[in-house]
Structure formats: structure tokens, C-alpha cells
Amino acid sequence: MRAFLVLIALASVAHADSDADALTAQGEQLARDGEYSRAIDAFKQADAKEHSAKHACLIGLAYTRRELWSQAEIWLDRCKARSNASDPLPDWFAAAQAQLADKLKGVDTAALAIDVSPPDTPALISVSSFPPDETFSPRTIHLVPGTYVITGSVPGQPVATETVTVKLGADNHVTLTFKQPEKVQPPPPPPPVVVSPHPRSSLPKYLLIGAGAAGTVGIVFHVLASGERSDLQHANDINDPNAWQAHSGPFERDRAIAISCYSAAVIAAGVGLWLRHGDEDAPAPTAAIVPGGAVVGFEVRR
């Protein structure tokens, strides 16, 4: 059954790759025919099926041919960010980037710096003159003089919108402000509960068993956190804020649980071994849960 599911998954991936290749070839033919707008649509459809540096570069090149410099620089930058050993930059990338740089110096465009507040807000930015599907992270872009509506969106928050007039020779800057993240108040601590001590003969055994269980759980969440960290690195490599946000929370949670379990395992094992090797007059342990933690005590009888 597992082999059958693997075959189905591989077939689905191969089909998606085939569709992306067909759309890419279609877009390249449209570009050769001078139909750059339709070529961009085909390249975007291919990129939706398979994100790659090649697709982003082809979109950026087509926008350069259409002389839409703002979108060309965004897509060429995205191409460079996505590139890696298995998905390298096209041979013509350096020439296309140099051509764009020369054009931005020669045409009447002005730089617009787009920031967000708080600075680390994972917002996706859109510009009123761009198609709705073209969003990007906060950055500086070049626009022809005019009035634009700049919109930023963050999951779970209202959109932030600012209207800005871009002028030649001016310090064009806009900041989109979002709500400060609310601090989550911890729940009130439970009332103190005194835990009856285990019999001396069995408590060390229970502590050692608990240490083993806590260590096992810690290993499980350690593995989960490692997987989430790999996903975060991949999201950072491809400059994908949505993927970063989707994996950052699970990573922090799994890492915190793993650390807590390892700490509990070490403490339980240490106390268990100490009691196990004590003499018959070893102190009798007691424990109580109190606000903010727990108190462990030892009763010495004389």
C-alpha cells in the first residue's frame, strides 16, 4: 500500500512538472512573437505549479521587454533569491540585470522606499498599478512619477493602506503601520497542591521511569523542531513570507517542548539516582505545586 501511494505521489509531481514545462515553452514562444503580456501570464501559470528561479527570471525579462521597470526589478530580484545549485540563474541574467540598471538611470523613474511598522511585520505589499497577484516584501522599488495606493496585508490583521505621490528628485518614502502584537497574558496559577510523597522504596523507580519518558518525548519534539527549522530555512531561501509565518510558530512550540522535556528528564534522573543509592535514612522527599513553579523538599528524621 505504501509503495502504491509513493507511485501516485511521484506521478503527481511528474505531471505538475510536465504542465509547468509546457506552459514555460508556450510563454517563450509568445515572447518570441512579441506577445509579452500573454507570455507573462503563461510564465506565471508555470510558476504557480512549480516555483523556480527560471520562471521568475522569464517573467522579469518579459516585463523588461514591456518597459515596466518596477515589476521587472522585483521579478529579477526574486529570481536571484530563488537560485541555487539545482536551479541556477540563466546565462542571460547578468545582461538583463545590467540592462535594467541602465534603463532605470535613463528613464524618468524615482525610488520609493516602502517600510512597515513594527519593522519585523511579515507584510506582503501591493501597488495599485500592479496586477493583484504581484505582491512583495517591504523594499525599495522604482516607479514613474505619479500617485499610487500602497497596500500591506498580514494574516489576521486589517490591511494597511497609504496613498503616496512619487516625485522625481524627492525622498519618496511610505510606512505602513500595523497593530503591535498583543502580549498573551498567562493563565492564573493553580492553587498550591501538596503531593503526597511516594514510598521510599518505589519513588526512585518512578522518577527514573519518568525521566525516560520525558527524554523520549523530548526526542520526538526535537525531531519535529528540526523539520520545521528546515522548512523555515527553505522559506527564507525562496523569500516566501507566508511559508515563514506558517512554520515559525510550530518551530518555536516544538523547540520549547523539547527543551522542557530534556530538562525534566535530567532533573528526574538525578533525583532518582541520588535516592536510589542513599541509605535507609535518606531524606523523604515531598513536593508542592505553587504559583510560577514547584517546591521540592526533603524531610530528615532523627
C-alpha positions as a Markdown table, in Angstrom:
| # | Residue | x | y | z |
|---|---|---|---|---|
| 1 | Met | 0.0 | 0.0 | 0.0 |
| 2 | Arg | 2.8 | 2.4 | 0.9 |
| 3 | Ala | 4.6 | 1.7 | -2.4 |
| 4 | Phe | 1.3 | 2.4 | -4.3 |
| 5 | Leu | 1.0 | 5.8 | -2.5 |
| 6 | Val | 4.6 | 6.7 | -3.3 |
| 7 | Leu | 4.0 | 5.9 | -7.0 |
| 8 | Ile | 0.9 | 8.1 | -7.0 |
| 9 | Ala | 2.8 | 11.0 | -5.4 |
| 10 | Leu | 5.7 | 10.6 | -7.9 |
| 11 | Ala | 3.2 | 10.6 | -10.8 |
| 12 | Ser | 1.5 | 13.7 | -9.5 |
| 13 | Val | 4.9 | 15.5 | -9.2 |
| 14 | Ala | 5.9 | 14.4 | -12.7 |
| 15 | His | 2.5 | 15.6 | -14.1 |
| 16 | Ala | 2.9 | 19.0 | -12.4 |
| 17 | Asp | 6.5 | 19.3 | -13.8 |
| 18 | Ser | 5.2 | 18.4 | -17.3 |
| 19 | Asp | 2.5 | 21.1 | -17.1 |
| 20 | Ala | 5.0 | 23.7 | -15.9 |
| 21 | Asp | 7.4 | 22.8 | -18.8 |
| 22 | Ala | 4.6 | 23.1 | -21.3 |
| 23 | Leu | 3.5 | 26.4 | -20.0 |
| 24 | Thr | 7.1 | 27.7 | -20.0 |
| 25 | Ala | 7.5 | 26.6 | -23.6 |
| 26 | Gln | 4.2 | 28.3 | -24.5 |
| 27 | Gly | 5.3 | 31.5 | -22.8 |
| 28 | Glu | 8.7 | 31.5 | -24.6 |
| 29 | Gln | 7.0 | 31.2 | -28.0 |
| 30 | Leu | 4.6 | 34.0 | -27.1 |
| 31 | Ala | 7.6 | 36.2 | -26.1 |
| 32 | Arg | 9.4 | 35.4 | -29.4 |
| 33 | Asp | 6.2 | 36.5 | -31.2 |
| 34 | Gly | 6.3 | 39.8 | -29.2 |
| 35 | Glu | 3.1 | 39.0 | -27.2 |
| 36 | Tyr | 4.8 | 39.8 | -23.9 |
| 37 | Ser | 1.6 | 40.2 | -21.8 |
| 38 | Arg | 0.4 | 36.7 | -22.8 |
| 39 | Ala | 3.9 | 35.4 | -22.2 |
| 40 | Ile | 3.9 | 36.8 | -18.7 |
| 41 | Asp | 0.5 | 35.1 | -18.0 |
| 42 | Ala | 1.9 | 31.7 | -19.2 |
| 43 | Phe | 5.1 | 32.1 | -17.1 |
| 44 | Lys | 3.0 | 32.9 | -14.0 |
| 45 | Gln | 0.9 | 29.8 | -14.5 |
| 46 | Ala | 4.0 | 27.7 | -14.8 |
| 47 | Asp | 5.4 | 29.4 | -11.6 |
| 48 | Ala | 2.2 | 28.6 | -9.7 |
| 49 | Lys | 2.7 | 24.9 | -10.5 |
| 50 | Glu | 6.5 | 25.0 | -9.8 |
| 51 | His | 8.2 | 27.9 | -8.1 |
| 52 | Ser | 11.6 | 28.3 | -9.7 |
| 53 | Ala | 14.4 | 30.9 | -10.5 |
| 54 | Lys | 13.9 | 30.2 | -14.2 |
| 55 | His | 10.2 | 31.2 | -14.1 |
| 56 | Ala | 10.9 | 34.4 | -12.1 |
| 57 | Cys | 13.7 | 35.4 | -14.5 |
| 58 | Leu | 11.5 | 34.8 | -17.5 |
| 59 | Ile | 8.7 | 37.0 | -16.0 |
| 60 | Gly | 11.3 | 39.7 | -15.2 |
| 61 | Leu | 12.7 | 39.6 | -18.7 |
| 62 | Ala | 9.2 | 39.9 | -20.3 |
| 63 | Tyr | 8.5 | 42.9 | -18.1 |
| 64 | Thr | 11.8 | 44.4 | -19.2 |
| 65 | Arg | 10.7 | 44.0 | -22.8 |
| 66 | Arg | 7.4 | 45.7 | -21.9 |
| 67 | Glu | 9.4 | 48.5 | -20.2 |
| 68 | Leu | 7.6 | 48.0 | -16.9 |
| 69 | Trp | 10.7 | 48.6 | -14.9 |
| 70 | Ser | 9.2 | 48.3 | -11.4 |
| 71 | Gln | 7.9 | 44.8 | -11.9 |
| 72 | Ala | 11.0 | 43.8 | -13.9 |
| 73 | Glu | 13.3 | 44.6 | -10.9 |
| 74 | Ile | 11.0 | 42.8 | -8.5 |
| 75 | Trp | 10.9 | 39.6 | -10.5 |
| 76 | Leu | 14.6 | 39.7 | -11.4 |
| 77 | Asp | 15.5 | 40.1 | -7.7 |
| 78 | Arg | 13.1 | 37.2 | -6.9 |
| 79 | Cys | 14.9 | 35.1 | -9.5 |
| 80 | Lys | 18.3 | 35.8 | -7.9 |
| 81 | Ala | 16.9 | 35.0 | -4.4 |
| 82 | Arg | 15.5 | 31.6 | -5.6 |
| 83 | Ser | 18.5 | 30.5 | -7.5 |
| 84 | Asn | 20.6 | 27.5 | -6.2 |
| 85 | Ala | 22.8 | 24.8 | -7.5 |
| 86 | Ser | 19.9 | 22.8 | -8.9 |
| 87 | Asp | 18.0 | 25.8 | -10.2 |
| 88 | Pro | 20.8 | 28.2 | -11.3 |
| 89 | Leu | 20.4 | 31.7 | -12.8 |
| 90 | Pro | 20.0 | 31.7 | -16.6 |
| 91 | Asp | 23.1 | 32.6 | -18.7 |
| 92 | Trp | 21.5 | 35.9 | -19.7 |
| 93 | Phe | 20.6 | 37.0 | -16.2 |
| 94 | Ala | 23.6 | 39.4 | -15.7 |
| 95 | Ala | 23.0 | 41.1 | -19.1 |
| 96 | Ala | 19.3 | 41.5 | -18.3 |
| 97 | Gln | 20.0 | 43.0 | -14.8 |
| 98 | Ala | 22.6 | 45.4 | -16.3 |
| 99 | Gln | 20.2 | 46.5 | -19.0 |
| 100 | Leu | 17.5 | 47.1 | -16.3 |
| 101 | Ala | 20.0 | 49.2 | -14.2 |
| 102 | Asp | 20.9 | 51.3 | -17.3 |
| 103 | Lys | 17.2 | 51.8 | -18.1 |
| 104 | Leu | 16.4 | 52.9 | -14.5 |
| 105 | Lys | 19.1 | 55.5 | -14.7 |
| 106 | Gly | 17.9 | 56.8 | -18.1 |
| 107 | Val | 14.2 | 56.9 | -17.7 |
| 108 | Asp | 12.1 | 59.2 | -15.5 |
| 109 | Thr | 11.7 | 56.9 | -12.5 |
| 110 | Ala | 12.1 | 57.6 | -8.8 |
| 111 | Ala | 12.9 | 55.3 | -5.9 |
| 112 | Leu | 10.1 | 54.7 | -3.4 |
| 113 | Ala | 11.2 | 53.1 | 0.0 |
| 114 | Ile | 8.3 | 51.0 | 1.4 |
| 115 | Asp | 8.7 | 50.2 | 5.1 |
| 116 | Val | 6.4 | 48.7 | 7.8 |
| 117 | Ser | 5.9 | 49.3 | 11.5 |
| 118 | Pro | 6.7 | 47.3 | 13.6 |
| 119 | Pro | 9.7 | 46.7 | 11.4 |
| 120 | Asp | 9.6 | 42.9 | 11.6 |
| 121 | Thr | 5.9 | 42.7 | 10.5 |
| 122 | Pro | 5.7 | 39.9 | 7.8 |
| 123 | Ala | 3.6 | 42.0 | 5.4 |
| 124 | Leu | 3.0 | 41.5 | 1.7 |
| 125 | Ile | 3.0 | 44.7 | -0.3 |
| 126 | Ser | 0.9 | 45.5 | -3.4 |
| 127 | Val | 0.9 | 48.6 | -5.6 |
| 128 | Ser | -2.2 | 50.0 | -7.2 |
| 129 | Ser | -0.5 | 49.9 | -10.7 |
| 130 | Phe | 0.5 | 46.2 | -10.4 |
| 131 | Pro | -1.7 | 43.2 | -11.0 |
| 132 | Pro | -3.4 | 41.8 | -7.9 |
| 133 | Asp | -1.3 | 38.7 | -7.9 |
| 134 | Glu | 2.1 | 40.6 | -7.7 |
| 135 | Thr | 3.0 | 41.1 | -4.1 |
| 136 | Phe | 6.4 | 41.5 | -2.4 |
| 137 | Ser | 8.1 | 42.1 | 0.9 |
| 138 | Pro | 8.8 | 45.6 | 2.1 |
| 139 | Arg | 11.6 | 47.1 | -0.1 |
| 140 | Thr | 12.6 | 50.0 | -2.3 |
| 141 | Ile | 11.1 | 50.0 | -5.8 |
| 142 | His | 11.3 | 52.4 | -8.8 |
| 143 | Leu | 8.1 | 54.0 | -10.1 |
| 144 | Val | 7.4 | 56.6 | -12.7 |
| 145 | Pro | 6.1 | 59.9 | -11.1 |
| 146 | Gly | 2.5 | 59.7 | -10.1 |
| 147 | Thr | 0.1 | 58.9 | -7.3 |
| 148 | Tyr | -0.1 | 55.3 | -6.0 |
| 149 | Val | -2.0 | 53.4 | -3.4 |
| 150 | Ile | 0.3 | 51.1 | -1.4 |
| 151 | Thr | -1.4 | 48.3 | 0.5 |
| 152 | Gly | 0.1 | 45.9 | 3.0 |
| 153 | Ser | -1.6 | 42.7 | 4.3 |
| 154 | Val | -0.8 | 40.5 | 7.2 |
| 155 | Pro | -2.9 | 37.4 | 8.1 |
| 156 | Gly | -5.2 | 38.2 | 11.0 |
| 157 | Gln | -4.9 | 42.0 | 10.8 |
| 158 | Pro | -6.8 | 44.7 | 8.8 |
| 159 | Val | -5.0 | 45.8 | 5.7 |
| 160 | Ala | -2.8 | 48.9 | 5.9 |
| 161 | Thr | -3.2 | 51.4 | 3.1 |
| 162 | Glu | -1.3 | 54.6 | 2.3 |
| 163 | Thr | -1.5 | 56.9 | -0.7 |
| 164 | Val | 1.8 | 58.3 | -1.9 |
| 165 | Thr | 2.8 | 60.8 | -4.6 |
| 166 | Val | 6.1 | 59.8 | -6.2 |
| 167 | Lys | 8.2 | 62.7 | -7.4 |
| 168 | Leu | 11.5 | 62.9 | -9.3 |
| 169 | Gly | 14.4 | 64.1 | -7.2 |
| 170 | Ala | 12.5 | 63.7 | -3.9 |
| 171 | Asp | 13.0 | 61.5 | -0.9 |
| 172 | Asn | 10.0 | 59.2 | -1.6 |
| 173 | His | 9.1 | 57.1 | 1.4 |
| 174 | Val | 6.0 | 55.5 | 2.8 |
| 175 | Thr | 5.4 | 53.5 | 6.0 |
| 176 | Leu | 2.5 | 51.1 | 6.5 |
| 177 | Thr | 1.6 | 50.8 | 10.2 |
| 178 | Phe | 0.2 | 47.6 | 11.7 |
| 179 | Lys | -1.0 | 46.8 | 15.2 |
| 180 | Gln | 1.6 | 45.9 | 17.8 |
| 181 | Pro | 1.3 | 42.2 | 18.6 |
| 182 | Glu | -0.7 | 41.7 | 21.8 |
| 183 | Lys | 1.0 | 40.1 | 24.7 |
| 184 | Val | -0.7 | 36.9 | 25.8 |
| 185 | Gln | -1.4 | 37.0 | 29.5 |
| 186 | Pro | -0.6 | 33.7 | 31.2 |
| 187 | Pro | -3.5 | 32.0 | 32.9 |
| 188 | Pro | -3.7 | 32.4 | 36.7 |
| 189 | Pro | -1.6 | 29.8 | 38.6 |
| 190 | Pro | -3.4 | 26.9 | 40.2 |
| 191 | Pro | -3.7 | 26.9 | 44.0 |
| 192 | Pro | -0.9 | 25.1 | 45.8 |
| 193 | Val | -1.5 | 21.4 | 46.0 |
| 194 | Val | 0.6 | 19.2 | 48.2 |
| 195 | Val | 1.6 | 16.0 | 46.6 |
| 196 | Ser | 2.0 | 13.0 | 48.9 |
| 197 | Pro | 5.4 | 11.5 | 48.7 |
| 198 | His | 5.9 | 8.1 | 47.2 |
| 199 | Pro | 7.2 | 5.3 | 49.5 |
| 200 | Arg | 10.9 | 5.5 | 49.7 |
| 201 | Ser | 11.2 | 2.1 | 48.1 |
| 202 | Ser | 9.3 | 2.9 | 44.9 |
| 203 | Leu | 9.9 | 6.7 | 44.4 |
| 204 | Pro | 13.4 | 6.3 | 42.7 |
| 205 | Lys | 12.0 | 3.8 | 40.3 |
| 206 | Tyr | 9.1 | 6.1 | 39.3 |
| 207 | Leu | 11.5 | 9.1 | 38.9 |
| 208 | Leu | 13.7 | 7.1 | 36.6 |
| 209 | Ile | 10.8 | 5.8 | 34.6 |
| 210 | Gly | 9.5 | 9.4 | 34.3 |
| 211 | Ala | 13.0 | 10.6 | 33.2 |
| 212 | Gly | 13.0 | 8.0 | 30.4 |
| 213 | Ala | 9.5 | 9.0 | 29.3 |
| 214 | Ala | 10.3 | 12.7 | 29.4 |
| 215 | Gly | 13.5 | 12.1 | 27.4 |
| 216 | Thr | 11.6 | 10.1 | 24.8 |
| 217 | Val | 9.0 | 12.9 | 24.3 |
| 218 | Gly | 11.9 | 15.4 | 24.1 |
| 219 | Ile | 13.5 | 13.5 | 21.3 |
| 220 | Val | 10.2 | 13.3 | 19.4 |
| 221 | Phe | 9.7 | 17.1 | 19.6 |
| 222 | His | 13.4 | 17.7 | 18.8 |
| 223 | Val | 12.9 | 15.8 | 15.5 |
| 224 | Leu | 9.7 | 17.8 | 14.8 |
| 225 | Ala | 11.5 | 21.1 | 15.5 |
| 226 | Ser | 14.4 | 20.1 | 13.2 |
| 227 | Gly | 11.9 | 19.6 | 10.4 |
| 228 | Glu | 10.3 | 22.9 | 11.0 |
| 229 | Arg | 13.7 | 24.6 | 11.1 |
| 230 | Ser | 14.5 | 23.1 | 7.7 |
| 231 | Asp | 11.2 | 24.5 | 6.3 |
| 232 | Leu | 12.0 | 27.9 | 7.8 |
| 233 | Gln | 15.4 | 27.9 | 6.1 |
| 234 | His | 13.7 | 26.9 | 2.8 |
| 235 | Ala | 11.1 | 29.7 | 3.2 |
| 236 | Asn | 14.0 | 32.2 | 3.8 |
| 237 | Asp | 15.9 | 30.9 | 0.8 |
| 238 | Ile | 12.9 | 31.5 | -1.5 |
| 239 | Asn | 11.9 | 34.7 | 0.2 |
| 240 | Asp | 8.4 | 33.4 | 1.0 |
| 241 | Pro | 6.9 | 35.3 | 4.0 |
| 242 | Asn | 3.7 | 33.1 | 4.0 |
| 243 | Ala | 5.7 | 29.9 | 4.4 |
| 244 | Trp | 8.0 | 31.5 | 7.0 |
| 245 | Gln | 4.9 | 32.6 | 9.1 |
| 246 | Ala | 3.3 | 29.1 | 8.7 |
| 247 | His | 6.4 | 27.3 | 10.1 |
| 248 | Ser | 7.8 | 29.8 | 12.7 |
| 249 | Gly | 5.0 | 29.1 | 15.3 |
| 250 | Pro | 5.3 | 25.3 | 15.2 |
| 251 | Phe | 9.1 | 25.5 | 15.3 |
| 252 | Glu | 9.1 | 27.7 | 18.5 |
| 253 | Arg | 6.4 | 25.4 | 20.1 |
| 254 | Asp | 8.2 | 22.2 | 19.3 |
| 255 | Arg | 11.6 | 23.5 | 20.4 |
| 256 | Ala | 10.2 | 24.8 | 23.7 |
| 257 | Ile | 8.6 | 21.4 | 24.5 |
| 258 | Ala | 11.8 | 19.5 | 23.6 |
| 259 | Ile | 13.9 | 21.7 | 25.9 |
| 260 | Ser | 11.3 | 21.4 | 28.7 |
| 261 | Cys | 11.2 | 17.6 | 28.4 |
| 262 | Tyr | 15.0 | 17.3 | 28.4 |
| 263 | Ser | 15.2 | 19.5 | 31.5 |
| 264 | Ala | 12.6 | 17.4 | 33.3 |
| 265 | Ala | 14.4 | 14.2 | 32.3 |
| 266 | Val | 17.7 | 15.4 | 33.7 |
| 267 | Ile | 16.2 | 16.5 | 37.0 |
| 268 | Ala | 14.1 | 13.4 | 37.5 |
| 269 | Ala | 17.0 | 11.1 | 36.7 |
| 270 | Gly | 19.4 | 13.0 | 39.1 |
| 271 | Val | 17.0 | 12.9 | 42.0 |
| 272 | Gly | 16.0 | 9.2 | 41.3 |
| 273 | Leu | 19.6 | 8.1 | 41.2 |
| 274 | Trp | 20.5 | 10.0 | 44.3 |
| 275 | Leu | 17.6 | 8.5 | 46.3 |
| 276 | Arg | 18.2 | 5.0 | 44.9 |
| 277 | His | 21.8 | 4.9 | 46.2 |
| 278 | Gly | 21.0 | 6.6 | 49.6 |
| 279 | Asp | 20.9 | 4.6 | 52.8 |
| 280 | Glu | 17.8 | 3.7 | 54.7 |
| 281 | Asp | 18.0 | 7.1 | 56.5 |
| 282 | Ala | 17.9 | 9.0 | 53.2 |
| 283 | Pro | 15.6 | 12.1 | 53.4 |
| 284 | Ala | 12.0 | 11.5 | 52.4 |
| 285 | Pro | 11.1 | 13.9 | 49.5 |
| 286 | Thr | 7.9 | 15.9 | 49.3 |
| 287 | Ala | 6.7 | 18.3 | 46.5 |
| 288 | Ala | 4.2 | 21.1 | 46.2 |
| 289 | Ile | 2.9 | 22.9 | 43.1 |
| 290 | Val | 3.0 | 26.7 | 43.8 |
| 291 | Pro | 2.4 | 29.8 | 41.6 |
| 292 | Gly | 5.1 | 30.1 | 39.0 |
| 293 | Gly | 6.6 | 26.6 | 39.5 |
| 294 | Ala | 7.1 | 23.9 | 42.1 |
| 295 | Val | 8.8 | 23.4 | 45.5 |
| 296 | Val | 10.7 | 20.2 | 46.3 |
| 297 | Gly | 11.5 | 19.4 | 50.0 |
| 298 | Phe | 13.2 | 16.7 | 51.9 |
| 299 | Glu | 12.2 | 15.5 | 55.4 |
| 300 | Val | 15.0 | 14.4 | 57.6 |
| 301 | Arg | 14.1 | 12.2 | 60.5 |
| 302 | Arg | 16.3 | 11.8 | 63.5 |
